[in-house]
Amino acid sequence: MVTATKNGKITKNFFIPLSLKSRIRVRMEREGRRIVDFVVQLEHKMNDDWKEIVRYNYAHGFPHRDLILSNGSKRKERIHGEDLNEVFNFAVEDIKMNWERYLREAGYECE
């Protein structure tokens, strides 16, 4: 889904399926061709609910990755880089390549 805001920013929201129970949720906000905010999140379906496992975003004024463990605790890692377009692309590719490992690290079973 694409929405335009009053301030000229465009927001896109979409999913990238990985398996029947795992997907990537994407939200990006752009000004022209430049990404100014984003969320790239690995989600896993457990008992009809989608649980967040890994989340890359630009909250708190810097790009970072949160690994959300099955017990509810989080591990935060700063992602170095100032070009949010590059960080966004890295986040999508990282989750595509490592989603099963992230599930195991967070304490969930892979399908």
C-alpha positions, 0 to 999 in steps of 0.5 A: 500500500502506498500513501502520500502525506501532506509534507510530500513524503510517500509511505509504502507498506508491504510484506515479503513472504518467506514461508507459510509461517514467516514473512518480512513486514516493510514500511518505508517513508521517502522524500523523493528517492531518499528513504527518511524512515523505515521498519524492516521486520521479521515476523513468525506466526504462532497460534494465529498471532504474528510475533516480531522476531527481528526489527531493523528501524531508524527509531531513536535517531539511529539505524539499529536491529532489535532481536526480540527473544521468545521471553520478551527481552530484546537485544539491540545492535547499532547498524553503522551507516548514514545512508538509509537507502543502503541500511534499508537494502541491507536489512531486507537482504539480511533477513532474507538470508538469515531468517531461520538463524534469527528464529533459532537465536530468538528461541523459536523452532524453524518450520 
